[in-house]
Amino acid sequence: MSSDFESYEQDFAVLTADITGRIGRVPKLLGDEKKQMVANIEKQLEEARELLEQMELEVREIPPQSRGMYSSRMRSYKQEMGKLEADFKRSRIAYSDEVRNELLGDDGNSSENQRAHLLDNTERLERSSRRLEAGYQIAVETEQIGQEMLENLSHDREKIQRARERLRETDANLGKSSRILTGMLRRHFCRYPAFPGHFNQAVIHLFPLDSCGLLCILCTS
């Protein structure tokens, strides 16, 4: 399971390194060459997202006691992915006339206001993305905590069951010991029936008469 995760890690590292290099080239390109580069980066970003999804599935299959380390690495990769996406957005509004004309139009009279508005919208999107990412991380951590709590409850339940079994065994041993002691007393009174009367009456109340000859106790009282 961890070997699959590490394989996805290597693919993700190679892919993100390539994306980083291409993003740095976008502002320097023009026309169709720039459009083709942007399309390629978008495709690679989608592949990186799919790799993250595969890695997330692998982490969920890892035993809880070993999952913490992989969850921490996943958070780091998601942060890296968010940074790549933010860099890509900024690269598309890089400071060149050709890019500004694509995003703001050929009319330069209101270009500064339009550009400020576009940057503001981009920042809002980035803040929303960060909030969503933070919410997702909280959900994952909450799920992990819940899993650990369930495991602790399961262990406690096993301890309680074992304690109950020991208690039943103790009760059974006490009952057996009581029966053995009762038999020993019965045999003793059968062999030595002559005791003071009041004591014999008490014994009769404790031990019913049987065929062993305990009636002789009454005769001696």
Legacy VTK file of the C-alpha trace (Angstrom):
# vtk DataFile Version 3.0
C-alpha trace
ASCII
DATASET POLYDATA
POINTS 221 float
0.000 0.000 0.000
2.739 2.505 0.991
4.733 1.556 -2.143
1.837 2.725 -4.335
1.691 5.974 -2.379
5.424 6.540 -2.855
5.101 5.854 -6.578
2.393 8.512 -6.832
4.643 10.833 -4.825
7.444 10.494 -7.353
5.100 11.140 -10.281
3.684 14.172 -8.495
7.156 15.589 -7.798
8.255 15.238 -11.439
4.986 16.684 -12.739
4.936 19.703 -10.411
8.568 20.500 -11.214
7.704 20.556 -14.927
4.632 22.709 -14.268
6.697 25.196 -12.254
9.174 25.592 -15.103
6.444 26.102 -17.684
4.574 28.631 -15.564
7.733 30.744 -15.415
7.853 30.824 -19.230
4.233 31.905 -19.793
4.729 35.701 -19.363
7.536 35.661 -21.933
5.477 34.027 -24.672
3.186 35.625 -27.248
0.250 34.630 -29.404
-0.385 31.007 -30.249
2.753 29.829 -28.496
1.497 31.302 -25.231
-1.983 29.807 -25.715
-0.492 26.364 -26.360
1.679 26.628 -23.253
-1.331 27.631 -21.126
-3.337 24.687 -22.481
-0.489 22.285 -21.663
-0.179 23.636 -18.128
-3.919 23.304 -17.558
-3.717 19.676 -18.672
-0.767 19.006 -16.359
-2.536 20.658 -13.442
-5.484 18.341 -13.984
-3.118 15.348 -13.981
-1.598 16.607 -10.709
-5.070 16.857 -9.155
-5.810 13.277 -10.187
-2.542 12.128 -8.597
-3.515 13.867 -5.361
-6.870 12.069 -5.422
-5.130 8.719 -5.884
-2.741 9.505 -3.041
-5.677 10.467 -0.818
-7.345 7.117 -1.517
-4.125 5.292 -0.654
-3.838 7.175 2.655
-7.360 6.104 3.636
-6.368 2.450 3.174
-3.314 2.761 5.449
-3.824 1.492 9.054
-4.699 4.332 11.457
-1.568 3.834 13.560
0.596 4.581 10.476
-1.667 7.106 8.771
-0.478 10.265 10.568
2.804 10.573 8.684
1.135 10.153 5.288
-1.623 12.622 6.171
1.009 15.230 6.983
2.691 14.672 3.629
-0.653 14.975 1.870
-1.259 18.373 3.466
2.130 19.535 2.202
1.365 18.347 -1.345
-2.012 20.076 -1.330
-0.400 23.311 -0.237
2.118 22.935 -3.054
-0.733 22.339 -5.489
-2.517 25.464 -4.292
0.641 27.513 -4.785
1.076 26.191 -8.329
-2.497 27.112 -9.217
-2.046 30.597 -7.756
1.220 31.091 -9.681
-0.477 29.939 -12.856
-3.276 32.469 -12.409
-0.777 35.254 -11.854
1.235 34.194 -14.889
-1.809 34.630 -17.097
-2.134 38.259 -16.067
1.601 38.913 -16.308
2.868 42.373 -17.113
2.970 42.353 -20.903
0.883 44.255 -23.437
-0.268 41.114 -25.193
-1.607 39.481 -22.012
-3.232 42.717 -20.855
-5.004 43.060 -24.185
-6.296 39.469 -23.907
-7.716 40.028 -20.430
-8.710 43.717 -20.511
-9.294 44.514 -24.158
-7.572 46.961 -26.516
-9.045 50.072 -24.929
-6.361 51.350 -22.528
-8.355 54.264 -21.077
-9.808 52.212 -18.226
-7.200 49.449 -18.215
-5.852 50.258 -14.750
-9.301 50.072 -13.116
-10.159 46.875 -14.974
-6.860 45.354 -14.078
-7.290 46.248 -10.386
-10.786 44.760 -10.464
-9.478 41.556 -12.045
-6.692 41.252 -9.501
-9.177 41.798 -6.692
-11.399 39.014 -8.032
-8.401 36.722 -8.336
-7.416 37.364 -4.728
-10.959 36.626 -3.599
-10.896 33.324 -5.445
-7.591 32.442 -3.848
-8.922 33.264 -0.371
-11.978 31.100 -1.022
-9.743 28.267 -2.181
-7.651 28.534 0.993
-10.783 28.457 3.160
-12.048 25.378 1.332
-8.667 23.703 1.760
-8.640 24.524 5.473
-12.152 23.099 5.848
-11.137 19.926 4.044
-8.094 19.467 6.289
-10.260 19.912 9.378
-12.682 17.286 8.056
-9.839 14.817 7.428
-8.350 15.409 10.885
-11.786 15.063 12.488
-12.287 11.748 10.715
-8.919 10.532 11.974
-9.725 11.571 15.559
-13.090 9.800 15.342
-11.402 6.639 14.114
-8.953 6.736 17.016
-11.818 7.233 19.490
-13.660 4.231 18.043
-10.543 2.109 18.409
-10.110 3.198 22.037
-13.741 2.348 22.768
-13.250 -1.056 21.176
-10.225 -1.721 23.391
-12.167 -0.625 26.493
-15.020 -2.919 25.550
-12.646 -5.868 25.271
-11.232 -5.075 28.722
-14.728 -4.954 30.233
-15.646 -8.289 28.612
-12.487 -9.909 29.973
-13.252 -8.529 33.462
-16.772 -9.964 33.294
-15.417 -13.355 32.270
-12.999 -13.339 35.220
-15.875 -12.379 37.533
-18.007 -15.280 36.266
-15.086 -17.642 36.755
-14.609 -16.339 40.302
-18.321 -16.846 41.066
-18.143 -20.382 39.709
-15.079 -21.151 41.829
-16.765 -19.746 44.928
-19.845 -21.894 44.292
-17.713 -24.960 43.840
-15.783 -24.193 47.025
-19.066 -23.720 48.928
-20.362 -27.083 47.740
-17.125 -28.806 48.716
-17.202 -27.212 52.183
-20.853 -28.193 52.654
-20.058 -31.794 51.753
-17.155 -31.886 54.153
-19.358 -30.614 56.991
-22.050 -33.152 56.197
-19.550 -35.997 56.280
-18.121 -34.682 59.532
-21.526 -34.568 61.254
-22.356 -38.047 60.021
-19.215 -39.409 61.639
-19.405 -37.409 64.880
-23.082 -36.864 65.658
-22.881 -36.225 69.431
-22.836 -32.444 69.963
-24.646 -30.222 72.448
-28.337 -29.916 71.773
-28.535 -26.267 70.846
-25.652 -26.594 68.431
-27.309 -29.621 66.837
-30.534 -27.658 66.333
-28.594 -24.923 64.547
-26.872 -27.464 62.350
-30.254 -28.993 61.445
-31.445 -25.604 60.213
-28.310 -25.211 58.149
-28.147 -28.742 56.709
-31.350 -30.714 55.956
-31.631 -34.269 57.251
-30.624 -36.984 54.843
-30.090 -40.741 54.765
-26.598 -40.535 56.266
-28.011 -40.683 59.798
-28.130 -37.000 60.803
-31.371 -37.794 62.773
-29.103 -38.980 65.539
-28.295 -35.300 66.255
-31.868 -34.717 67.309
-31.697 -37.700 69.597
-28.720 -36.289 71.458
-30.138 -32.775 71.927
LINES 1 222
221 0 1 2 3 4 5 6 7 8 9 10 11 12 13 14 15 16 17 18 19 20 21 22 23 24 25 26 27 28 29 30 31 32 33 34 35 36 37 38 39 40 41 42 43 44 45 46 47 48 49 50 51 52 53 54 55 56 57 58 59 60 61 62 63 64 65 66 67 68 69 70 71 72 73 74 75 76 77 78 79 80 81 82 83 84 85 86 87 88 89 90 91 92 93 94 95 96 97 98 99 100 101 102 103 104 105 106 107 108 109 110 111 112 113 114 115 116 117 118 119 120 121 122 123 124 125 126 127 128 129 130 131 132 133 134 135 136 137 138 139 140 141 142 143 144 145 146 147 148 149 150 151 152 153 154 155 156 157 158 159 160 161 162 163 164 165 166 167 168 169 170 171 172 173 174 175 176 177 178 179 180 181 182 183 184 185 186 187 188 189 190 191 192 193 194 195 196 197 198 199 200 201 202 203 204 205 206 207 208 209 210 211 212 213 214 215 216 217 218 219 220
